[in-house]
Amino acid sequence: MASKPNAIKSNAIKPGASKLSDRLSAAKAEGRAALIGYLPAGFPTVDGGIRAVNALIEGGCDVVEIGLPHSDPVLDGAVIQTADDIALRGGVRIKDVLRTVQEVAAAHPEAAVLVMTYWNPVDRYGVARFAADLAAAGGAGCILPDLPVEESGEWRKAAEAHGLDTVFVVAPSSKDARLAEVTAAGSGFVYAAAVMGVTGTRSAVGSLAEDLVARTRATTDLPVCVGLGVSNAEQAAEVARFADGVIVGSAFVQRILSAGEDEAAALDGVRALAGELAAGVRRR
């Protein structure tokens, strides 16, 4: 996964600016939660994945997370594991992830483009190198679900040097003192896992989510965005009532999987779902 990327034309944001904060603030100014969509790079192919992420934004996502496929995605459920496996068998590399960021950021300058990745690929690629290349591609930041705050100093220094936000994940099991430690180290927003366990769509949003958001807000002024389980407009509206952002991943991946080899149907499916979810976060 650590192959050297091709030369990347710089789409980097200006030092000190935060595209992610701007997008979340714009949604708040409209009196609504932001919609954040996730898809892994290279799924179902690199080019097809780029078109799929573009479709998320066209459907109404304010922010997109581009996953860096991993051979052992321990925090992801079966749906995203399947997508990662397809991408890896297709030969996806970090250079393809960066290319996805670059093309999406160039096509949709109004959106904030993040990378969501486990720590090991970043460490192997080179921390400073990854931060520089992500910023040059137009990335707004990185979500690092398995990087402990205590071990994040090198990354945060590199990210700050390139104007990148660092998003950490908190869970219902997090004690208040731990929430304060995590939120003090992060930027952009706080990713609040609505339920315990791995990613995946669920029939109902976890009951612990609202309490976790309230406890997290008590420690920080950062927006708190909720993910893990949201799959339809009703759930999006429910979460938008108490969170600053609604994060959806597995439901988008499932739309592509269900379409099989019909790419047009896959793109229509994710674009339509994004539209439904965008309407959900706008419900009063």
Backbone torsions as a table, in degrees:
resi	resn	phi	psi	omega
1	MET	NA	-5.7	-171.1
2	ALA	-102.4	27.7	179.8
3	SER	-69.1	150.5	-176.5
4	LYS	-71.8	132.5	-177.1
5	PRO	-74.3	159.7	171.6
6	ASN	-67.3	164.6	177.1
7	ALA	-58.3	134.7	-175.8
8	ILE	-115.6	123.4	174.1
9	LYS	-68.0	131.9	-172.1
10	SER	-73.8	124.4	169.1
11	ASN	-111.8	17.6	-169.3
12	ALA	-59.6	142.1	175.9
13	ILE	-74.7	161.3	-178.7
14	LYS	-67.5	143.6	178.8
15	PRO	-54.5	135.6	177.7
16	GLY	90.4	-18.0	179.0
17	ALA	-83.8	154.7	176.3
18	SER	-131.8	100.8	179.2
19	LYS	-60.5	-37.4	-179.6
20	LEU	-64.0	-47.7	179.2
21	SER	-61.5	-38.3	178.7
22	ASP	-61.4	-43.6	-178.2
23	ARG	-67.3	-42.0	179.8
24	LEU	-67.9	-37.5	178.0
25	SER	-66.2	-37.3	179.1
26	ALA	-64.3	-40.7	177.3
27	ALA	-64.4	-43.4	179.1
28	LYS	-61.4	-38.6	179.5
29	ALA	-63.9	-25.3	176.9
30	GLU	-85.6	0.9	179.0
31	GLY	74.4	34.3	-177.4
32	ARG	-145.5	168.4	171.9
33	ALA	-82.4	155.2	174.9
34	ALA	-80.8	153.3	175.0
35	LEU	-107.9	124.2	-177.2
36	ILE	-119.2	121.1	-178.6
37	GLY	-110.3	147.7	-178.4
38	TYR	-124.4	137.4	166.6
39	LEU	-148.3	144.3	176.5
40	PRO	-77.2	145.5	174.7
41	ALA	-66.7	149.9	177.1
42	GLY	79.5	6.8	-178.0
43	PHE	-117.0	121.6	-0.5
44	PRO	-79.4	-18.7	170.7
45	THR	-139.7	171.3	179.4
46	VAL	-62.7	-51.1	-179.9
47	ASP	-65.7	-41.4	178.2
48	GLY	-64.3	-35.3	177.4
49	GLY	-66.1	-38.2	176.9
50	ILE	-62.4	-44.0	178.9
51	ARG	-64.3	-35.9	-179.6
52	ALA	-67.9	-42.8	178.0
53	VAL	-64.8	-40.0	175.1
54	ASN	-58.7	-37.8	180.0
55	ALA	-65.7	-33.3	176.0
56	LEU	-59.3	-45.4	-178.8
57	ILE	-69.2	-41.8	178.0
58	GLU	-60.5	-31.6	179.3
59	GLY	-78.4	-19.3	177.0
60	GLY	135.5	5.7	177.5
61	CYS	-72.6	135.0	176.9
62	ASP	-83.6	-34.4	-176.9
63	VAL	-133.8	142.7	174.4
64	VAL	-125.0	142.0	174.1
65	GLU	-106.9	123.5	176.7
66	ILE	-102.8	115.0	-177.1
67	GLY	-77.3	141.4	172.9
68	LEU	-95.5	106.0	-174.4
69	PRO	-56.1	140.6	-175.9
70	HIS	-131.7	145.4	-177.7
71	SER	-73.3	-17.0	-179.5
72	ASP	-137.1	68.3	-176.3
73	PRO	-78.9	78.7	-169.0
74	VAL	-64.8	-22.6	-178.3
75	LEU	-95.4	-0.1	-177.1
76	ASP	-104.7	146.4	178.5
77	GLY	-80.7	-173.8	-172.7
78	ALA	-62.5	-35.8	-176.2
79	VAL	-65.4	-50.2	-179.3
80	ILE	-71.3	-33.1	175.0
81	GLN	-60.0	-39.8	178.1
82	THR	-63.4	-44.1	179.7
83	ALA	-64.1	-42.7	178.1
84	ASP	-60.8	-41.6	-179.5
85	ASP	-63.7	-41.4	177.4
86	ILE	-61.5	-44.5	-178.8
87	ALA	-64.9	-43.4	-178.5
88	LEU	-67.9	-40.0	177.0
89	ARG	-66.1	-24.7	176.2
90	GLY	-81.1	-3.0	175.3
91	GLY	89.5	18.9	-178.3
92	VAL	-59.8	141.8	178.7
93	ARG	-131.3	170.4	-180.0
94	ILE	-58.4	-36.0	178.2
95	LYS	-59.8	-31.3	178.5
96	ASP	-74.1	-34.9	175.3
97	VAL	-63.3	-45.7	179.6
98	LEU	-65.8	-37.8	176.5
99	ARG	-63.7	-39.2	176.9
100	THR	-61.1	-47.0	176.8
101	VAL	-57.0	-47.9	-176.1
102	GLN	-60.5	-47.2	-175.8
103	GLU	-70.5	-38.3	178.7
104	VAL	-68.5	-44.4	-179.9
105	ALA	-62.7	-37.6	179.7
106	ALA	-71.0	-37.9	-178.2
107	ALA	-75.3	-27.7	-175.1
108	HIS	-134.4	72.3	-178.8
109	PRO	-64.0	-14.6	179.4
110	GLU	-76.3	-18.3	-176.3
111	ALA	-99.3	157.5	173.3
112	ALA	-99.7	131.0	-175.9
113	VAL	-113.2	118.5	179.6
114	LEU	-110.6	160.3	167.9
115	VAL	-110.8	133.6	173.3
116	MET	-110.5	122.4	-173.7
117	THR	-150.0	149.2	167.2
118	TYR	-71.3	160.0	-170.6
119	TRP	-72.9	-36.3	-172.3
120	ASN	-54.5	-45.7	178.7
121	PRO	-61.7	-35.9	178.4
122	VAL	-67.1	-44.2	-179.3
123	ASP	-61.9	-42.7	-179.4
124	ARG	-69.6	-36.6	-179.3
125	TYR	-69.0	-33.5	-175.5
126	GLY	115.7	117.5	-172.2
127	VAL	-60.1	-54.1	-179.0
128	ALA	-63.6	-38.6	-179.9
129	ARG	-64.5	-43.1	-179.5
130	PHE	-64.7	-44.3	179.6
131	ALA	-61.2	-44.3	-179.6
132	ALA	-64.2	-43.6	-177.8
133	ASP	-70.8	-36.3	177.7
134	LEU	-65.4	-43.2	178.6
135	ALA	-65.0	-41.7	-179.8
136	ALA	-62.9	-31.2	178.9
137	ALA	-77.4	-9.1	-178.9
138	GLY	99.2	9.8	178.6
139	GLY	-67.3	148.7	-178.7
140	ALA	-98.9	-16.2	-178.7
141	GLY	168.3	-170.2	-174.2
142	CYS	-142.3	139.3	171.9
143	ILE	-105.5	126.1	-173.4
144	LEU	-125.8	83.9	-170.4
145	PRO	-67.6	-22.0	-176.6
146	ASP	-113.4	12.3	178.7
147	LEU	-93.7	113.0	178.3
148	PRO	-64.1	142.2	179.4
149	VAL	-56.0	-38.2	-177.7
150	GLU	-63.4	-22.3	-177.6
151	GLU	-108.6	14.0	-171.0
152	SER	-98.6	2.3	-173.3
153	GLY	-58.1	-45.1	-178.7
154	GLU	-62.2	-44.6	179.3
155	TRP	-64.4	-47.1	-176.3
156	ARG	-62.8	-35.9	176.9
157	LYS	-63.3	-44.8	179.5
158	ALA	-67.1	-41.0	-179.4
159	ALA	-63.8	-46.2	179.9
160	GLU	-61.7	-36.4	-179.8
161	ALA	-63.8	-24.4	-178.1
162	HIS	-112.6	15.0	176.8
163	GLY	69.8	26.1	-179.4
164	LEU	-97.7	141.4	172.8
165	ASP	-85.0	151.5	175.5
166	THR	-119.7	116.9	-177.0
167	VAL	-104.7	125.1	176.4
168	PHE	-106.0	159.7	-176.3
169	VAL	-107.2	135.8	172.4
170	VAL	-119.5	156.3	-175.8
171	ALA	-130.1	163.6	178.5
172	PRO	-56.6	-24.3	-179.9
173	SER	-78.9	-10.9	-177.1
174	SER	-67.1	127.6	175.9
175	LYS	-74.2	159.7	-176.7
176	ASP	-58.2	-40.5	179.6
177	ALA	-64.1	-38.1	178.4
178	ARG	-68.5	-39.3	176.5
179	LEU	-56.7	-42.4	-179.5
180	ALA	-64.4	-38.9	178.2
181	GLU	-64.8	-44.2	-176.9
182	VAL	-68.5	-46.7	-176.5
183	THR	-68.5	-29.2	178.1
184	ALA	-66.9	-28.4	-176.9
185	ALA	-89.0	-22.6	-173.4
186	GLY	-89.7	174.8	176.4
187	SER	-151.4	167.3	-179.6
188	GLY	85.4	-75.3	172.4
189	PHE	-160.8	171.4	174.3
190	VAL	-105.9	129.8	178.9
191	TYR	-89.7	110.6	-179.7
192	ALA	-100.1	116.9	177.4
193	ALA	-75.7	119.9	-173.1
194	ALA	-69.2	-24.9	-176.8
195	VAL	-137.7	163.0	172.0
196	MET	-79.7	144.4	177.0
197	GLY	114.3	-167.9	-175.2
198	VAL	-87.8	170.8	-179.7
199	THR	-67.0	158.5	177.4
200	GLY	151.4	153.2	178.5
201	THR	-72.0	151.4	179.7
202	ARG	-139.0	157.9	-177.4
203	SER	-73.0	-20.0	179.1
204	ALA	-146.7	149.3	177.1
205	VAL	-74.5	138.4	-178.2
206	GLY	-57.5	139.2	-177.3
207	SER	-70.3	-16.1	-178.8
208	LEU	-81.2	-10.8	-172.3
209	ALA	-62.9	-47.0	-175.8
210	GLU	-64.4	-39.2	177.8
211	ASP	-65.5	-40.2	179.4
212	LEU	-63.6	-41.3	178.3
213	VAL	-61.7	-45.1	-179.3
214	ALA	-62.5	-43.5	-179.8
215	ARG	-67.0	-36.7	179.6
216	THR	-68.6	-42.3	179.4
217	ARG	-61.9	-27.2	179.2
218	ALA	-67.8	-14.1	-176.9
219	THR	-108.3	-7.1	-170.8
220	THR	-158.6	157.9	171.3
221	ASP	-95.8	-1.4	177.9
222	LEU	-65.9	147.4	172.6
223	PRO	-60.5	148.4	177.5
224	VAL	-116.8	118.6	-176.4
225	CYS	-113.9	139.8	-171.7
226	VAL	-110.0	133.6	176.6
227	GLY	-137.9	-175.0	-178.2
228	LEU	76.6	85.8	171.8
229	GLY	125.0	-20.7	-177.4
230	VAL	-71.9	129.6	-175.5
231	SER	-140.6	-5.3	-179.4
232	ASN	-149.1	172.4	-174.7
233	ALA	-63.2	-36.1	-179.0
234	GLU	-64.9	-44.3	177.6
235	GLN	-66.0	-38.6	178.0
236	ALA	-60.9	-43.2	179.1
237	ALA	-64.8	-38.3	179.3
238	GLU	-62.8	-46.9	-179.0
239	VAL	-69.1	-38.1	-178.5
240	ALA	-63.0	-19.6	179.2
241	ARG	-65.9	-29.7	-175.6
242	PHE	-127.2	-5.5	-178.0
243	ALA	-115.8	161.9	178.8
244	ASP	-85.7	-17.0	179.2
245	GLY	-155.0	152.2	179.6
246	VAL	-118.8	123.1	-175.6
247	ILE	-106.9	128.5	-177.7
248	VAL	-131.2	128.3	179.1
249	GLY	-130.9	-63.7	-173.6
250	SER	-58.3	-35.5	-179.4
251	ALA	-64.4	-36.7	176.5
252	PHE	-69.3	-43.3	178.9
253	VAL	-59.8	-41.6	-178.6
254	GLN	-63.8	-35.4	177.1
255	ARG	-60.4	-40.1	179.8
256	ILE	-71.0	-43.6	178.3
257	LEU	-60.1	-41.6	-177.5
258	SER	-67.0	-24.7	-179.4
259	ALA	-79.9	-10.4	179.8
260	GLY	61.9	-128.6	-178.1
261	GLU	-91.8	5.3	179.7
262	ASP	-86.9	90.8	-175.6
263	GLU	-64.4	-38.2	-179.8
264	ALA	-59.7	-41.4	178.8
265	ALA	-67.2	-38.2	178.9
266	ALA	-63.0	-46.5	-179.5
267	LEU	-65.7	-40.9	176.6
268	ASP	-61.8	-38.1	-177.7
269	GLY	-66.7	-46.6	-178.8
270	VAL	-71.8	-34.8	178.3
271	ARG	-65.8	-41.6	179.5
272	ALA	-66.6	-43.2	179.6
273	LEU	-63.8	-41.1	177.1
274	ALA	-59.5	-40.0	178.3
275	GLY	-63.6	-42.3	178.7
276	GLU	-63.8	-44.2	179.7
277	LEU	-67.2	-37.8	177.2
278	ALA	-61.9	-38.4	175.0
279	ALA	-65.8	-37.3	179.7
280	GLY	-61.7	-45.0	-177.7
281	VAL	-71.6	-11.7	179.2
282	ARG	-96.5	-2.4	178.2
283	ARG	-67.3	138.7	178.0
284	ARG	-87.6	NA	NA
